[in-house]
Amino acid sequence: MIKISWDEYKEHKKYSVRDDNFEILLEFIKSFYNMNNPSDIFEMLRADDTASLMLEKRHIKDAEDLENFLFKL
């Protein structure tokens, strides 16, 4: 499983037009890791403590919830 590079995320965040850290993280994962599959992204987020807290805060419990969230972006 790929781990989130928080140092690279912080660098990406400097140039993002978004305000929400979770949206920035999703944008980062999609661009930096070239991931678009909600299941893969969800597993990556769930494996990380900080990202897992972001999922819980938004009541995202599975890949389908994440996919619905991504459609709203």
PyMOL commands that set and color helices and strands:
alter all, ss='L'
color gray80, all
select helices_A, chain A and resi 6-13+21-32+38-46+49-57+63-72
alter helices_A, ss='H'
color red, helices_A
deselect
rebuild
show_as cartoon
